[in-house]
Amino acid sequence: MKVLMISNDKRIYDTGSGPAKRMLMIGNLTDGLEILILGLGGKAVRLSPKVEVIPTGHSKLFSIFRALNIIRKLDNKNSPVADVISAQDPFLAGLTGLLIKKFLKLKLQIQLHTDIMNPCFREESFLNQLRYWMALFLIPRADCVRVVSQRIRNSLKPKFPGLKISVLPIFVDVEKITMAVPGFNLHEKYPRYNFIILMASRFAKEKNIDLALSVMAEIVKKYPQAGLIIVGRGPLEDDYKLRIKNLGLDKNVKIEPWTEDVVSYYKTADLFLLTSNYEGYGLSLVEAVISGCPAISTDVGVVSEVIKERENGFIVPVGDKTSLVNAISKLIKERELLKKFKQFNLDITAIPHFPGSYFENYIKSLNPCLENKIDIC
């Protein structure tokens, strides 16, 4: 099987990055993998004899036309560029994939990594409303769809009956996380805190870090030695720093830049907190739970599959400040319960994942586009 992938992930262009290494693993299982990176300038880079990464130019809008031109040059009757296209979102990548599908008469897979059917997604911005309507147009025109959670699959089923859906989570290197030795201890780094809450997140609206700060303002009234460490980056960072100052939380909330060694944070914090309005998957939550960190999360993504209520954490309704305050206060106050949560022996096999090799199943998720299969679950 030859695959043409259309992606927005610029990290693939960095040959030493995790995404690039994963593309190599996937490419080794194909007869050839061409990856178009939208919105990135530069020359084509060959990761291996089977895998080539091709930037389409800095302008995302004109990337569509450049992508078509690139594919036209690569494709020939004796050696077609691909058997199937995999577009990594149902937006610009999906539209590019659909045009190439029509041009070359190929099969098209569209991937969904976010919960676009969640009302919070559409209400977040006018741009997301446009994305929602674009997805409604593109999804039924795909030959198959890959989603990262059962939650997304279940949300699509009523809207698109008969749609061929594969459920394949985001890749998580479970062995690497479980075997990792922390490079530092948060309690040694912040000795003034006797209880450390951790968030690892993009600073984006859907993550609802504003809610976490409002919760923290209530927590420190009763527990002034509690601390919140937020590891991340994103467009709202300055807004959050200002809000921290306005709430008088300078001593209790610290923002640290994103790091590749986030596991050291997971393994030495007392609690992981997720306050998102919606998630397609919830990678940071899954990594934290694998690391053995108790967690409190809003009911999003795969939370119900990784948090066992009152065994290793709590699940609260989206946007419910009171429930978040109560759950955090309970763990600060009841240290035996916190100890029990930390000792919980999570069944790794229960974490959303396909059986067997992840990369083999990535290729299998493309099969419904080529065959009369429905629903790989």
N, C-alpha and C positions, 0 to 999 in steps of 0.2 A: 504494500500500500504506500503510495506517495501522498504526502500531506503538505498543504499550503496553509500556514498559520498567519492570521492577521492579529496583531497585538499592539497595545499601547505601552507595554512594559519596557521602558528604555534600559532597564538593568540587563536585559538579555544581550544587549550590545557589548556589555562588559564581560569579556571572556572568563574572568575569574569569579564572577558573581554566582550566587546560589541559583537564580533563575536560568542563567546560561548553562550551568551544570545539569540542571533538570532537563533542559531542552536537548542536551547531548544524550541523556539517558533515553528520552523519548525517541530521538532521531535514530538511535542505534537499533530500534525495533521496527523501523520503517524502511522503505526502499529509497527514501529521500524526504527531507524536511526543509522546506523553504519558509522563512519567517519574515514577514513584512512588518516593520516597526513604524507605525504612524506617528507623525509629528517629530521625527528625529532626522537630523542631517548627518551626512557622512558617507563613507564608502562601504560597500558590502564587505562583510567579514565572514570567513568560513571557519566554523567552529570544529568541523571534522569533514571528512570526505562526503558524509551524508547530510550535514547540517550547514545551511548558509543563512546569515542574518542580513537583511537588506533594508536600510533606512529609506523612507520615502520622501524626506524633505521636512523642513521645520514647520511649514504651514500645514495644520491638520486638514483644513478644508481642501487645499490643493493636493493633499496626500492621496485622496481618492483617485484623482485623475492620474497622478504619477504612478500609483499602484497598478492601475489598469495598463499603463504604458510598459511598466516593468514586466508584468505578467505576459503581455503580448509578445515581448521580445524573448522571454524564457520558454514560452510554449511553442511546440511544433508538432506536426502530425505524427512523426516517428517516435517522439518522446514527449508525451504530455507533461506539463509541469506538475500535475497532481491528479489524484483520484477523488480527493475530498478536500474541502476548505473547512478550516476551523477558525471561526471569528470569536475573539475572546470577550466580546460584549455585544448586547443587542442594540447598540447605538451606532457610532461612526464605523467601528470595526465590522459590525453586522451589515451595515449598508454597503460598505466596500466589498464584503464577501458576497452579498446578493448580486451586485453588479458584475463581479467576476464570474459568479455562477451562471448568470445569463449569457455572458460573453463567451465562456468556454464550455457551457453545458455540463458543469460539474455538480456534485452533491455538496450541500452546505450544512455544517453544524454550527449552531450558535450557542455560546456558553453564557450562563448567568451566574455571576458571583455576588449579586446583591438582591435583596428582596424587593423587587420593583412593584409587586402587587400590594405591598404594605402601604396604607394611606399616608403614613408619616413620610415615605419617600416622595410622594407627589406633592405633599403640603410644604416640603422643605424649601422649594424654590420654583420659580417659573421655568428654569432650565430643566429641572427634574420632571416637570409636567411635560415638556417637549420630549424628554427622553422616554417617558412612559408611553406617549402616543407613538413614538418611533418604534419602541419595542413591540407594541400591539400590532404594528404594521409588519415588522420584520419576522417575528417569531413564527407565525403560521406559514411563512414562505420558506422557512428552513426545512431541511429533510429530517433533521433530528436536533435535539437540544440536550446539552449537558448542564446540570445544575450541581451546586456544591452542598446542598442539604435537602432533607426530606421536607423541611418547612417550605422551601421554594417550590419543590415538586408539587406539594399539595396545593399550593396557591395557584399554580398554573393549570392544574387539571380541570377545574370547572370552566375556566376561560377558553381552554384549547383542548376539547375532548378529542381523543385519538392521537394527540401529539406524542411522538416517540421521545421519551425522556430517559436519560441515564443520570444516575446520582453518583457522583464521584467527588468526595470532599477535596479541599485544598491539601496539598502535600504537607505532612508534618513528619519531621525526622524524629520519631519517638525514641529510638535508641540513643541518638546524640543528646537529647534532652535529659533522659533518665541517667545517662552515664556522666554527664557534665558535673565537674566540681566547681562550686562557686569561686569566683576570683576575688570576691570581697563579701563582707557582711554588712547589710544595711544598718543593723543595730550598732555596729562599730563606727560606721560612717556618720550616723545621726544618733549619738548616745543620749541626747535629750528626749528622744521619743521612746516611750515604753510600749507603744503599739503602733506598728507601721502598716499603713494601707498603701497599696500600689495600684497605679493605673499605667498601662502601656498602650498608647493610642495615638492615632493621627489627631491633630487639632482641627477637627472638622465638625460641622454643625450636627451631623447625625449621631456623633459620639456623645453629645449632650453632656460635656464636661461642666457646663454651667450648673447642671443639676448636682453633680458631685461636689462642686464648691459650696453650693447652698446647703447640702447635707453636712459638709465639713464644718460650716459655720455653726450648726446646731450641736455637732459632736463635741467641739472644743469647749462649749459652755460647761459640759459635765466632765469632760476628760481633756484637760488642757495639755496633757503630755502626749496626746495622739498626734500622729503626723501622716500627711498624705504626700507621697512621692509620685509625680507624674512624669513618665518617660515618654517623650514623643517629639513630634514636629508637625508643622502645618500652618495654614494661613491665619488661623485664629490665635496663634500663640501670644501676640501682643495684647489682644483683647482679654485673654485669660489672666495675663500678668496684671493688667489693670484691675480686673475684677477681684483678684486675690488681695490686692492692696486696698481696694474700697471696702472689702469685707473684713479687713483687719486680720488677714490670715497669713501675713508674711512669715511669722514664726512657725506656723504649722503646715504650710503647703510649700513644697519645693518642686520646681520644674527642672528636669534634666534633659539634655539632648538625647536623641535616639542613639542607640548603640547596638552593635551586633551581639554584645554579651548581655542580652536581656534576661537570660536564664539565671544569672547571678542575682538579679532582682527578684525573680519569681521564687527562688529557693531560699531567700533570706527575709522576705517580707512576712508579715503575720496574716495578711489578707489581700486578695486580689479583688478589685472592684471594676465592674463594667456597668455603665449607665446608658448605653446606646438606645436610641429610639427604634433602630432596626439594624439587623445584621444579616448578611447572606449566610455567613458561617460563624465567625467569631474566633479567628486564629489565636489572638492573644489569650483569650479565655481558655482555649484548649491547651495551649502551651503551659499556662499557669497551673492548670489542673494536673497535667502530666508531671509537672515539677513538684507536685505535692502541696501546693499552696491552697488553703481554703479560699472559697470564692463566694461573692455575692454578685448577682447579675440580674438585670432586667430580663424579661422573658423574650429573648430574641435569638435568632440563629439556631445553633445546635445546643443551646444551654440545657435543655431537658435531657439531653443524652450524655452530658458530662458532669452536671451537678446532680448529686443524689441528695435530695432535700433532707436536711438535718443529719446528714452523714459526712458531707464534705463542703457544705455551703447552703445558701438560701437563694431562691428565685423569687423576684418581686415583680409586680406589674410595671409596665413601661411608664416612666414619669412619676412614679409613686414615691414622693420624698419621705413621707412619714414611715412607710415600710422600710425604706433604706436606712433611715436613722435608727429605727427600732432594731433592725437586724445587726447593724454594726455595733450598736450599744450592747446588745446581748453578748456578742463575742468578746468585747472589751471587758465586760463585767464578769462573764462566766468563763474563766480561763480553762477550766476543766473541759468545757465543751469545745473550746478552741483547740485544746490539746488532742481531743478525740478526733476533730476534723483533720488535724495535721497527720494523725496516725492512720487515717482511712486508707486502706489498700485498694486503690482504684484498679479495676479490671481493664487493662489497656485495650483488650479486644472489644470492649464496649464502646470505645471512642469511635465516632463515625468514620468508617474506613472500609474500603473494599477488601475482601479476603485476598491473600496472595500478594503478588507484586503490584505496587501502585502504578508503575509505568506500563506494565502490560495491560492493566485495566484502563489506563488512559487511552491506549490504542483501541481497546474493546469498546470504549464509549463512542468511537466513530463508526462502529459496525452498523448500528441501526440506520445510518444514512445510506448505506450501500446494500443492506439486506432488509428483508421483511420481518424485522424484530421490533418488539415494543417493550419498553420499560426494563432496563437493566437495574435491578435493585438489590 
